[in-house]
Amino acid sequence: MRDRGVYYDQEVNSVFEELEVSEAGLSSEKASKRLKEYGENELKENEKVSVLQLFISQFKSILIIILIIASIVSALLGELIDAIVIIFTVFLAGILSFVQEYRAEKSIELLRSLTSPEATVIRDGVEKKIPSKKLVLGDLILIQTGDRIPADARIIKGFNLKTDESSLTGESVPVQKSIETLPSETPEADRTNMVYTGTAVAYGRGSAIVTATGMNTAFGELAGLLGTIERSKTPLQESLDKFGRWIGIATLIIVAFVAMLGVFYGFPLLDMFLWGVALAVAAIPEALPAVVTVGLGLGVRRMVKRHALVRKLPSVETLGATNVICSDKTGTLTQNKMTVERICVNEQILKVTGAGYSPEGEVFKGNKKVSADDVHLHVLLLGAVLCNDADFFKENEKWEIKGDPTEAALVVAAAKTGLLKVDLDQKYPRLGEIPFSSERKRMTTFNKLEADSGSFPLKGLVAFSKGAPEVILSSCTKIFLDGEIRSLSPEMKQLIAGKVREMADQALRVMALSFRSLDEGPSLENISSGEFSSEEIEEDMVFLGLMGMRDPPREEVKVAIQKCADAGIKTVMITGDHKITASAVAKELGILKENDLTLTGSELDSLGDAEFEGKVERVSVYARVYPTHKLRVIDAFKKKGYIVAMTGDGVNDAPALKAADMGIAMGITGTDVSKEASSMILTDDNFASIVAAVEEGRNIFKNIRNFITYGLSAHIGEVLIVLISILGWQILPLLAVQILWINLITDGLPPMALSVEPPDSGIMRQKPRNVEEGLITRREIAAGLGIGGLIALQALIILAWAVDRGFPLEKLQTLIFTLVVFSEMFNAFNWRSDRYSIFSLGLFTNRSLVYAVLTTIILQLVVIYVPFFQTAFRTVPLSFTEWGVVLALASTTFISMELVKYFSGKSSQEIIKEKTNFD
């Protein structure tokens, strides 16, 4: 086979022949063989870190290296048990960190697999979707507007096909494509019969044969020249790094000072060296980045279960701060399933129940059920079904449609009365038709009706028409009323036009229907021969009635929008629909309130930037807008300081999705280009999933902030205990191995459990987070210092109590060692929420934390009571009295925080709603 760049100068037949493929596509066997031969269709990534390398990397920290050196020095000086314990503790810490990073990487890999793009191919003569990475040379691919090209390919069919190649060539204008063979000297940028990986179909459709994949594509060559790009750290990780450096420098200064002070007071140099290193390791929260990554990964996986796929981890931070959501209407706020809701027939308004494409529902006049035996309803629905090319069916327990959604709605409405299209088409066959066109705004069919077809006055060859009310009405001279065909007066036409306006004001799309018996008029042969024009046939019609339909709002969306309002988030509808329809739906959903404004695209164009910025906060609905208007809306909100989320599904939505703080693409109806430009994809195209994602985003950030504050208070407490003990009593309250142990068990399981804490009941009744405040605020620092100080005070009370009773040093150190562990376990429950009492959250709603704390306590008891560990950690058993003192003091960590929450108005008895109103 030839080089990838040569196929543009060959005839299509020659390309088929050389790549050994037919119009039925490759066989599955041949495709599998080529996949093995040429590899998958993907660009080479950075060389993945092996599991062993990942494990070894956990021990590259300078402090860990110093600790290992310290254990070697201890062994050389005969302190073998100390050396073993230090190495054992370091090894356990390394395993914990390794497990955290490994799980995070696996979470990210899962997300990558979920976002893997697909390609439509023809294989074995059948059209199917496959992952783009499984494409091979010779595959026949089908492409259409909005698709991202999955591989370099030679076009074999094209219908007004244009591609956006700006990502490859920098050319901003879409390139018109053709199938014509080009000269061999044609530059790559001018090869109009080729499409390239990573570019997008801007218009039209076509098919092409894959000529290059992976690193052999034009993009692959570019990637090879540029080299690989390192993955940058997320803003959250950057914030953590800064926090770690700040606390690390401060801690090292304090530790160095205290270590020198200890030597000055006569403690052995080696002991103070080991202790200083251990305290530094304990005080610096170096494990936090790994725990945070796991927290993000687990949170993002929870979002997937709630139909929100986050493509970029930093977006999680943005979600928690979002205060404006601009949403498309169709399919996102509504079901994207046209449903007949009102029927106007025989001067009566009937209500149709049921929504979507399920045939479950009934027709009512007031509270009285109307059946298909009603002659007027029967004739109307008969015409709606026969003059119709759509149908519906059940697949995988879901009702689906075939054809136009508006036509399908009519067929479903008829099915609710027992009139099924499959039966009617067979009984009353279509003999001819005049198809719908945008100019005519109507469709007419000719059906043969039997004489026994019912009590209605129809038999023989009948023409049924359906279309825009004004078009159908203008062609009617009669009306079917009270079981008779009567003359249609101008006054009656005005009444019907009034009903049309009334239904339109209710956001209903209105379809009118009529019929005409052709037994005494032109024959089918006359029509087929062209003897009679469509205008002549579609005149002197009999008016049947009106059918009003709409795309009903999703049931869960109204609740979700209220949830947004409670959370201080403004919801804005942006749609291409008419102003009346958009406003009616927005009012029903609670988006458009009494003093809110609705703007059309043309009205928006007439406003200057300053004038629009003055109004943007009061506009809740934008109707008849184009994608370019979305950019202006985003820009206006951003200038006002809002964090904006924007939904979109089309190619033209991509700039708006990219410009928004949070671009949200539709997973079902969205194009590849819109998904690529987005930060998040809704797998069910449902607005309620955006709100669920915002809730998860807020919760993830809350959990990260809480377990960081938990760790901060623990580390501050340890440093203060040792500093004050040495200065005040010249006693070393904790040994190096004990500090390392505390660091291991308190920074291990509890933070992991806190990262999966479910959302507070009031998390969506709080104001959006201010993005300017950063990860650690004064509030968190104050909490860390407060609780850290309290833990230190508890330890000092124990120390004074033990000294007063003349306890030996090992007993004193065991008491403080155990107190710190238990106090931090109580503290872990504090940080399930920084706002609400644990009794309002529920004691066992986070079982992971309960198990984590119980496991930690069991490990601590092993260290105190198992002889081998007693020797290793220099511990001694505690009496019931001593346990009573330890637990009483440790519990004050929990009690004091509960009191703080209570007096700040966050008790279990009173949860204050916090709202932001857009005045």
N, C-alpha and C positions, 0 to 999 in steps of 0.2 A: 504494500500500500504506500501511496505517496505521502510526502510531507503535508502537514495540515494546511499550509498556505497556498496550495496549488489547485485545489478543486474549483475555485472560482472561474477558472479558464476552461472548464470542461462542460460539455452538454449534460443535461440532467440524466439522460439515459446512460451516458458514460460513467457518471458518478455512481449510479445504481450498480452498474456492472463491476466497476473496480472495487466497490465496498461489499460486493457479494450480498446484495439485499434486494428484495422485491417490494412492490407496493403493499404487500401484506406485512411488511416489517420483518425484523429478524425473528428467527425461531428462539424459543426460550433456551434451547440447548446451545445454539450458537452464541447467544448473548452471554450465557454463563461462561462459556469457553473464553470469550474475548475479555470478560471481566477479570478472569484469572490471568490472562496474558498481558493486559495493559494496566490493570489496577483500577481502583475506584476513581470516579470523577470528582476529585477534590484537591484543593491546593495543599501542599505539604505544610504541616504545622510545625511549631517548635518541637524539638525532640522531647518527648514526654519523659518526665522524671519517673524512674522506676520506684517500686515500693521500697526497695532497699535504700535507694538514694534519699527518698523521702524520710525514712526512719533515721538515717545517719544525720540528715540535716537538722534534726531536733537537738543535736548535741554540739552545734557549731557556735552557739551563743558564747560570748567571751566570759560571761559569769559562770556558765556551765563548765567551760574549760578550766576556769580557776578552781571550781569546786572539785573537778576530777583531779587536778594537781594537788589540791589540799588532801584528798583521800590518799593519794600516793605518798605524800609527805607523812601523813599519819601512820601509814603502814610501815614506812621505813623507820619511824621513831617508836615502833612497837605498839601503837594504838590500833591493833588489828580490827577490833570490833567497831570502833569509830569509822575506820576506812570502809568496812563492809557496809555499814548502815548508810554512809554517805553515797556510795556507789549504787546501792540498792534503791535509795530514794531518788537519785538522779535518773536511774533506769526506769523506774515507775513513772516519773514525771515525763520522761521522753516518750514512753508508750502512750500515755494519756494525750499528749500533744499530737503524736503521730495519728492516733485514732481520730482526733478532732479534724485534722487537716485532710486525712484520707476520706472521711465522710463528707467533708465540704466539697472536695474534688469530685466525688461521685455524684453529689447533688448537682453540681454544675454540669457534669457530663450528661446527666439525665435531662437537664434543661436544653442542652445543645441538641440532643436526639429529638426532643419534642419540637424544636424549631427547625428541624431539617426540612428544607424545601422539597417540593415534589415536582415531577415533570409528567406531562401527559404524552404517552408513547403509543405506537401501534406495534404490538408483538403478536406473533401467531395469528395475524389478521384481526386482532381484537384491540380496541382502544382501552387503555388502562392507565392508572396513575402509579408511578413508582418513585422512590426516593431519588433525587437528582444524582446522588453519588453512585447510583447503580447504572447510570447511562454508559453506553459503550459506542465505539465507532460503528456507524451504519444504522444506529437506531433512528427510526422515524419519529419526530416530535411534532406535536400540534401546539401552536402558540396563538394567543389572542391578546387584545388590549389589556394592559395591566400586568401581564406575565413578565417575570424576569427570565431572560434566556439562560438555560441551564448548561449549555455547552456550545462550542463553536460549531456552526452548521451551515450547510449549503441549502438555500431556499429552493424548494421544488414546486410550491404553490403559494400564491400570495393574492390577497384581496384587500386593496388599499392599505398595504402593510407599511408602517413607518416605525422605526425604532429610535429610542433615545440613547445615543452613544456617548453622551457627555462624560460619563464616568471613565470612558476609555480614551476618547479623542479630544475631549474638551469642547466639542462642537455642541452649542446649546440648542440648535434647531434640529428637530427630528429628521432622520434620514429616510427618504422614500426608497423602498426596496422593490426588487424585481427578480425574475428568474432568468433574465437574459445572460448569456455567456459573455464574459469580459476578456479583453486582451491580457496576455500573460504578464505584461509590464505594468498592469494597474496597481497603484499603491494600495496598501492595506486599508487606509481611511476611505478610499473610493470604491471599495469592493461591495457594491450595492446588492449583490446576490448572496451575500454572507451575513449571518448574524453571529454575535459574539457573547461569550459568557459574561454575565454580570450586567449586560445592557438590558434595556426594558422595551417592551412593545408599547409604543405610544398610541398607536391607532391600527385598526384593522385586524386581520387574522391570516393564518397561513400554516404551512407545514414545511419541515426542513429535515435534512438528513445529517446526522452528527458526523463531523469530520475530525474533531479533536476533543479530547477530554483532559481534565486535570491540569497538570503542569505543562502540557503541550498546547494549551489554548493561548490566545493572545494575552489574557489576564495572567495565565500561569507564567509566561515568559517575563511579564512585567514584575510579577512577584519574585521571580528568580533574580532579577536585576536589583530589586530594592532590598532583598533579604527579608528575613523575618522581623516582625514587629513585636516587641516585648509588651506583655499585658501590663497596663498601668494600674497602680493601686487605686482603689475606690476612695472617694472623699472621706468616707467613714474610716478607712484604714489610715489615711493620712492624718486624720484627726486623732486617731488612737496613737499613732507614732509620735505626734507632737506631745500628747498627754504623757506617754511613756517616757519620752526624753525629759520632760519637765520634772516628773516625779522621780525619775531615775537619778538625775543630777542632784536634786534636793536630798534624796535618800543617801546617796553615796557620800555626800558631804557630812551628813549627820552620822552615818555609820563609821566613817573614818575618824570623826571627832570622838565618838563614844569608844571605839576600839583603842585609840591612843589613850583615852581617859582610863580605860580598863587596865592597860599596861602600867600607867602611872600609879594606879591603886594596887598594883602588885599581882594582877592576874597573869598567868603564863602567856608568853608571846604567841606560842602555837595555838593555844586555846582561843585567844582573841583574834588571831588570823582566821581560824576556822569559823568562829562565831560571826566575825565581820562579814565574811563571804556569804555565810548562810543567811544572815539578816538582810544583806543586800539583795540576794535572790528572792527572799520572801517579800521584801518591801516593794520590789519592782514588778508590776503586773505584766510580765513578759508573755504570759499565756493568753492574755486577753485577745490579741488579734486572731488567734486560732479559734477561740470560743466565739468571738463575734462573727467570724466567717461561717462557722457552723450554724449560729443563730440565724444568719441571713439565709443560708442554704435551706435550713429546715422551714423557715418562714416562707420562702419562695415555693417550696414544695407544697406547703399548705395552700398557697394561693392557687396552684395548679388544680387542686381538688375543688376550689371554688371558682373554676373556669377563668382564672386570670394568669396568663403566662408572662412572667417578667423576663425580658430578654437581657437586661443589664442590671446587675446587682445594685449599683448606685441609685437606680430608680426607686428603690425601696425607701430611701431617705426622702425623696421628692414626694412620694405618695402621702407620707405623714404630714406634709406641709401644704398640700393642695387645698386651695380655698375657692377655686372656680373650676367647674366642669362644663365644657362646651360639648354638647352631644348632638349627633345626628338624630333624626326622628325615626325614619323607616328602619325597622329591624332591630334597633337599639332600644328605643323607648316603646316601640310598637312591636307587634308579633310578626310583621311582614307577611301577613296572611289576610288577603282581602276577604271580608265577610259581609254578606247581605244582612242588614239589620232592620230595614224598613221596606215595605212594599205598598205602593199606592195603586189600588185597583178598584173599579166600580165605585169611585168616589169615597173609598174607605182607606184608612191608614192601618196596615197590619204590622205587627212586630214579630221579627224572627229571632228566636233564641239560639244559643250556641255560638261558639267562636272558633275561628281557624277552619281547617279543611276537614274536620270530623263531621260526618253526616248526622251527628246526634244533635237534635234540636227540634223545635216545633214552631208553628205559626199561630199567633194569637190576634184576635180583635178585642182589645180591652183585656178582660180576664177569660174570655171564651176562646177555646181552641178552634182553629179553622183547618179543615182537612182538604185534601186534593179533590174531594167530591164537589167543592165549590167551583162552579163552572168558570167563573172569571179567573180565579186563582189558577185553575187547571190550564186554561188556554195560555195565560201569561207564562207560566212555568214551562209549558210545552214549547212555546216559541223560544224561551231562554235556553232550553236544552238543545233543540234541533238547530237553531241558528248559532252554533257554538262548535269550536274545534278543540276545546280543552276537556279534560276529564281528571278524576282523582282516583287514587288507589292506596292500598295499605301495604307498607313494606317495613319489616322489622318493628312491628307494633306501632308504627307511626304513619299518619295519613300524609301522603305526598300528592303533588299535582303534576299533570302533564299538560303543558301549554301555558297560555297567558293567565296570570293570577286573577285578573278581573273576570275573565270568562269562566275560570274554575269556580269562582265564588257563586256564580249563577247556577252552575251544575250542582254544587253542594247544597244550595238553598232548595233546589227542586228535590234532591235526594232526601231531604228532611221530611218531605211529604210523601215519600215512597216512589217518586218518579225518577227512575235510574236511566242514565244516558245510554248505557249498553242495550237496554230493552227498547227504548224509544227509537234509537238509530236503526235497530233491526226491524221494528214494526212499521216505522215510517221512514223509509230510506231517502237519503238525499240524492236528488237527480241532477242538481246543478247549483251554482252559487255565483254571487258577485262579491269578491273578497273585500275586506276592509282596506281602506287606505286613509292616510292622514288628511288627504284633501277632502274625501267624501265623508269621513267620520261616521261611517255606518257599514254594516255587513248584511247581506241578504242571501238566504238559501231557498232552494225549491225542494219541497218534500211531497211525497205521494201519501195522502191520508186516505184510509179506508172509510167506507160509508158508516161502518159500525164503530168509529173511533171515539164515540162518546156523545154526550148530550149537547155539546157545543156545535154551532152551525158551521162546521168545516168538513170538507171532503174533497177528494180529487187532488189536483195540483195546487199547492198553497205556497205563497212566498211569505217567509218570516223575515222581518228586519229588526235589528237592534243597533243602537248607536247613541250619539249625543242627543239630548232631549230636544234642543232647538231644531236639529236636522230632521229628526223623526216627526216632530209636530208639524213642521212646515210641509211635510209630504202627505199628511193625513187629512182626509175630508170627512171621515166617519169615526165613530167610537163604539166600542162594544160595551154596552151599559144596560144593566138590569136584564141580562139574558138576550138582548136584541142589539142589532147593528143599527145605530142612529146617526143622523147627521151631526157633524162636529161644528158647533157654532163658534164665532170669534170670542164670545164671552166664555165659553167652556175652555177654549185654548188659553185664555188669560188666567182662568182658575188653575189649570194644569201648570202653567208657567209659574204661578205663585207657589204651588206645591214643590216645584223644582227648587225655587229659591229657599223655601223653608227647610228642605232637606239639606241643601248645600250649606245653610247657616249652621247646621248640626254636624258639619265636617264630613258629610256623606258625599261620595261620588255617585252621581245619578245616571242611570242607564234607562233609556226609554225603549219600548218594544211595540211593534205593529205587525199586521199581517194583511194579506190580500189573496183572495181566491182567484186563480188563473184559469178556471174551467171555461169561462166565457171570454177571456182575454187572450193575450198572445200565448201560443203553445211553446213548449220547451224547444222544439225544432226552430221556431221563429227566433227565439232568444239566442240559441246556439249559433244560428246562421248570421247573427248580427243585424237582423231585420229590425229589431227593437233595441234601443239604447237602454242603459241602466236607468237613466232619468225617466224614460217612458214607463219602465216596469215599476220603479219605486215611486209611483204617484198614485193618487186616489186610494191610499192605504187606510186601514182601520186601526185606530189607536187602541192599544191594549192596557198599558199602564206603565208605572215607574218602579224601578228597583234601586234602592239606595244602599250603598255598601261603603265600608271603610276598613282601614287596617287598624284593628282595635289595639289599645294600649296593653302592654304586658301587665298582668295582674299584680306582679310583685314590684313593678317600677314605682307606683305611687307611694308605697311604703318606703322604698329606697330614697326617693326624692325628699320625703319628710325627714328621713334619717340624715340626709345631707344638710338640710336646713338646721336641724338640731346640732349638727357638727360644725356649724359656721361655714358651710360650703354652699356657694351660689350655683344653681344649675341653670344653664342657658341652652335653649334649643336652637340649633342652626339647621335649616332644611331648605330644600329646593321646592317644597310644596307651596301651594297658594297660601296667602295670609290668613284667610278665613279658616282653612283646614288646620293650619299650624296653630293658630290661636285657640281653636276649640280643643284640640288635643292637649295643648299646654295648660289650659284652664282645668281640664279634667284631671290632669296629673298633678296639679298644684304648682306648676312652674310659673305660670302667668298669674300674678296676683293683681289686686285692684288698681294699684298705682303704677304698675309696671308698663313698659312700653314694648311695642312690636315694630320692628323696622324691616322693610323690604330691601333687597339689594339695590334697587334704583334710589330709594330714599337714603340709603347709606352712602351711595356715590355722591349725592347732593350735599353731604355734610363735609365741612372742612375738618382737619385733624383735631384742632383745638375744640371745636364744637362737639365732635363725636366723643372725645375723651371726657367731656363734661356730662355726657348722657350715658356712657357705656355701663355704668353701675346700675342704671334703672331699666336697661333693655334686657328682657328675658327671652325674647323670641326674635329670630332673624329668619324671614321667609323669602322665597324666590331668590336665594343667593347662589353665587358661584364659589368654587373653592378659593378663588383669589380673595374673596371677602373675608374668609376665615383668618387669613394672615393679618388683616387690618384689625379684626376683633382681638386676636391674640396680642398684637402690639399695643393696643389701647389698654388692655388689662395689665400687661407687664409694666407699662409706664406708670400705672397706678400702684405698682408694688405687689400685685397678686401673683400667686403661683397657679399656672393654668394647665389643666389637662384638656386635651382635645381628641375627639374621636374622628375616625375617617376610614374609608374603605377603598377609595379609588386612587388611580395614578395621580390625579390632580390634587389629591389630599396630602400627598407626600410632603410638600413644602410646609404645610401647616402642622403636620405631625412632627416634623423635625424642628420647627420653630417653637412649638409648645414646650413647656417645662416637662410635660408628660404626654408623649404621643401615644395614643391608644388605637391600635388597628383591630379590625374585625377578623376573627379567625375563620368564619364560614364564608362570608361574602367578600372579604377583603382581598385585594390583589397582592401579589408578591411584593410589588414596589412599596405599597403602603405598609406592609408588615416589616419590610426591611428598614423603613424610615422610623418605625415606632420604637418605643421603649417597652411597651407591653401589648400583648395580644389577648383579646377576649375570645376564648374558644367557643362561647355560645352566643356571641354578638348581643349580649344582654346588659343593659345599663346597670341592673342590680349587681352584676358582677364587678363593675367599677367600684361601687360603694363597698362591696365586700373586700375588694383589694385595698381600698383606702383604709378600711378598718384593720386589715392585716398589716398594712404598711405602718400605721400608727402603733400597732401592737408590737411589731418587730423592733421599732425604734425605742419604744417604752421599755421592752425587755432588755435590750442592749444597755440602755442607760441605767436601768435598775441593777443589773448584775455587775456593771462597772462600779456603781456606787457601793454595792455590797463588798466587792473586792477592795475598793479604796479604803473603806472603813476598817476592814480587817487588817490591811497592811499598816495603816496609820496606828492602829491599836498596838500591834506588835512592836513597832519602833518606839512608841511612847513608853510602853512597859519597861523595855530594857533601858532606855535612856534615864528614866526617873529612878529605876531601881539602883542603877550604878551610881548616879549622882547622890541619891538620898541615903542608900543603905550599903553601898559598895558590895552589892550582891548581884550575881549573874542569874536572873530569874529563869532563863530558858537556855538550854544547851543548843549547840549548832544543829545536832540531829533532830532535836525537838522542833526547832524553827522550820527545818526542812520538811518535817512531817506535817506540821500545821499547813505549810504552804501547799503541800501535795494534796491533802484531803479536802481542804476548804476551797482551793481554786480548781478542784476537779469536778466532782459530780454535781454539787449544788448549782454552780453557774450554768452547767449544761441543762439542768432541770428548769432553771429560771428562764432559759431561752425558749422553752416551749409553753410558758405560761399563757393560758387563753386570755382573750381580751377582757378588760374590765367591762362591767355592765354599762358604765358611763363613758367609755372611751370615745363614743360617737356623739357625746353631748359636751365635748370640750372644744375649745377653740383650736384651730389648726396651729401646729407648731411654727414658731418664727424661725426661718432658716438661718437668720443672722446670729442666733444665740449659740450655735455650735453644739457639740456633743456633751461636754461637761460645763455646766453653768455654775454660778455662785451657789445656787440651791444645792446641787450635788456635792460641791466641795464642803459647804456648811454641814450637810448631812454626814459626809464622810468623817469630817473632823469631830462632829458631835458624838457619833456612835463610836468612832475610834477612841475618843477621849473617855467615853463611858466604859468601854472594855478595859482601858488602862486603869481607870479608877477602881473597877472591880478587882483587877489583879493586885493593885496596891493595897486594897482592903484585906485580901487574902494574905498578902505578904506580911502586912503589919500583924494580922491575927496569928499567923504561923510563927513569926519571930517572937511575939509576945509569949507564946506557949513553948518556945524553945524547940520547935520541930527541927529535925536534921535537914540539911540542904536538899537531899534527894526528895524528901517528903514535900518540902516547900516548892521545888521545881515541878514535881508531879501535879501538885494542886493547881499551880498557875498554868501549866501545860494543858491540863484537862479543862480548866475554866475557860481558857481562850477558845478551845475547840467547841465546847458546848455553847458558849456565848455566840460564836459565829454561826452555829447551827440555828439558834433562835433568830439571829439576824437574817438568815436566809429567808425565813418566813416573812420578815418585815418587808423584804424587797420583791415579794410577789406583786405588790403595788405600792407606789409612793403616795397614793391618795386615799385608798379605801381600806377599811379594817379587814383583817383576814376572816372575821366572822360574817361580813357581808359577802365576801368572795366565796366562802365555803371552805371548811378545813381540808377537805379531800378532793377539791376540784382540780388540783394539780398533783396527781398521784406520783408522778415522776419525782417531784421534790420530796415527798414523804419517803419514798424508797431511797432516794439519794442521802437524805439525812439519817435514816435508820442504818444504812450501810456504813456511813461515816462513823456513827456512834459505835457500831459493832467493831469496826477496825480500831477505834480508840480504846475500847475495852480489851481487845486482844493485846494492844501495846502495854496496857497497865497490868494485866493479870497473867499473861502467858510468860513463863520463866525466860525463854530465849529472848523475847522482845523486851522483857524487863531489863535484862543485861544490856541489850543493844541500846535502848533508849534511856537507861538509868532511871527507871520508874519503880515505884513501890505501890502496893495495894492501898486503897483508901477505905476508911471506916464509913459506917452509915452516917455518922455525924458530919464527917468531912464532905461526903457526897451531898448532904443536905445543904451545907454552906455553899458549895460550888454551884448547885442547881438553883438555889435561891438567888444568888448574885447574878448568875448567867441569865436567868429569866427576866431580869430588869431590862435587858437589851430589848426584849420583845415588848414588855409592859410599857416602857417609856415611849417607844415608837407608836404604840396603839393610842396612848394618851395624846401624843402630838397630832396624830390623824384626827382624833376625836375633836380636839379643841380648834383644829383648823377647818372644822365643818365637814370632814370626810368620814364621819362615823357610819356604822352600819344602819343607824336609824335615819340618817339624813344624807342623801346624795344630791348635791346641788347641780342643777343644770347650768351649763356654761354655754352661752350662745353668742354668735356674732351676727348682728343684723345689718343688712345692706340698706342703708337709709337712702 
